[in-house]
Structures are given as C-alpha cells and as structure tokens.
Amino acid sequence: MKTYKKILLILGVILLTIFVYAMGINYYVKYTVMDKIKTIDEVKDIDTIIVLGAKVYDDGRLSLMLKDRLDKTIEAYNELDIKTVVVSGDSEHKDYDETTKMKEYLINNGIPEEDIVVDVYGLSTYDSIYRLKNVYNIDKVVIITQNYHLYRSIYIANSLGIDAYGISASGENYFGQGARELREILARNKDFLTSLFNVKSKYLEKGN
C-alpha cells in the first residue's frame, strides 16, 4: 500500500511539473508579444499582410472564422499602403483547398489579383510563418487572424527573425471556442519548441 501511495505521489509531482511548465510557456509566449497586437490605425510602414487559413466547408463556403479574417484583411488593405497580401493555408490535397477560396473572396471584394500571393503549403501556423521567411523572403509583415491565435503567430514570426505585428479579426464568440483556447495552450508549447530549434517546414518551394 505504501508503494502504491508513493507511485501516486511521484505521478502527481510529475503531472504538476508538466502543468506548471506548460502554463509557464503559455504565459511567456503571450506576454512577450502582447504589445505587437495593433489596431489598423496603429500599423505603420508595413506593406505586406499574411492572412492565415481556416476551415472551408465541403460545399465551398468559408467558415465564419475565415470570413472574418478575410474581411479584416480587406479593411486593412483599403486603409493601409499594402502592396502584397499573402494567403496561406492548407491546399496540399485536391479535395481540400483553402487558398483558392481565400483568393477568390479577396478578388471578389476588390483586391487586385496581382497583389495576392498564394501559399498552398501553409499546412500549419508554423509552416505559414516559416515559409513566409524562408520561401517568400518576407521579413516584415502584419499577421491577420483571431486574437487568441495572434500570440502564437507573432511569437513564431519574431523567433524566426520576422518583424511582425498582428491585427485581430475576432468577431462574435465562435462555436467551440472554449475547446479551441485549450488546444491553443498546447500549440503554443509545441511551437515554442519548433521555433526554438528553427524546424524546417515540410515543403520549401513556392506553391502558387
């Protein structure tokens, strides 16, 4: 019985240590980039936007999160001196294509096609940012995504040597946001490590 209690105590200490570590990294990632989240009016001297992909439904409809990101991109494009909009998302497979729908939406809302760069290999947040620096040679950018996602995105960018700021596309409370926030804590921990070791993206060629 004493051995059983000792095992439980050791397991408890291990789990507590993991929890404290994970929450510490989560706080560190958020704290170090808080001042990099801006309103459109606060952004100066940056001419490139990257808008990160999100779910596209089987019938081609944009998810609300993705639509909000693109609408904020259009607003920023019209108010700032933007020369390039990078749409980065998962279009690796023929039966799922985020970036084509993103590009179509932007063109249909007044952004010239020649100002849009399509990155079809933005399979993850880290891939999108890594490729921005190492494939498209962009080192100064405004990232547009939801607020909870901006912390990690900006942190990755800054860690990889990109001068990055973020504009929040957050709208209403999205369905399942509570679970999404919890997953993001784990994602911040994962990308803290991938950024630390400068892990290469799976694809290193231009995908547009």
Secondary structure, 3 states (H helix, E strand, C coil): CHHHHHHHHHHHHHHHHHHHHHHHHHHHHHHHHHHHEECHHHCCCCCEEEEECCCECCCCCECHHHHHHHHHHHHHHHHCCCCEEEEECECCECCECHHHHHHHHHHHCCCCHHHEEEECECCCHHHHHHHHHHCCCCCEEEEEECHHHHHHHHHHHHHCCCEEEEEECCCCCCCCHHHHHHHHHHHHHHHHHHHHCCCCCCCCCCCC
